[in-house]
Amino acid sequence: MIRTSVRCAAAVLALALSAGAFAAAPKFQMPFPCKQVWHGNTRENHSPKLAVDLSRANGEGDKVVAAAKGTVSKVRNLGNRSYGKYVVVDHDGGWSTLYAHLHSYSVKVGDRLAQGDALGTVGNTGNSEGAHLHHEQLLNGALQKIKFDGRTIHYYDGRGRYTDYKSANRCP
Ligand SMILES: [Zn+2]
């Protein structure tokens, strides 16, 4: 009995390892250049719930950068619905990041980006009221709690929540 269960556990472990389940998550940074401060908003009725909306005064047209190194996997324009103009970057270990409501994009599918490389500008496209960046971090396509610089961001406490975050993306 003991031998059997040990063998089963080893098989499960091998499967999990081959699926990349234990690959370390990339250390995501804010999708803005070093030292910029942006308001992060999370709320109960945000779609999807674990996404964050990032904004600052006169933010429209500001540069959006890659949260980690990766390869551009989607560059799409949904017109005046949903994400509007958006970009998805694939990272190591099944992780990806999404950047939505862009005013413009400056990358194409297959482009390799270093952490901090520009991919577009903040806009108000799609289902958006006021310029902001809608940002998601996903693992194998499933949204995860967002981390910047290794720390989980603050999430809504029932009413919706604003917190200021300072970018450490590609700081010298
Ligand atoms: Zn949003």
Residues whose N, C-alpha, C, O or C-beta is under 5 A from the ligand:
A	BS01	ZN	V52 D53 H134
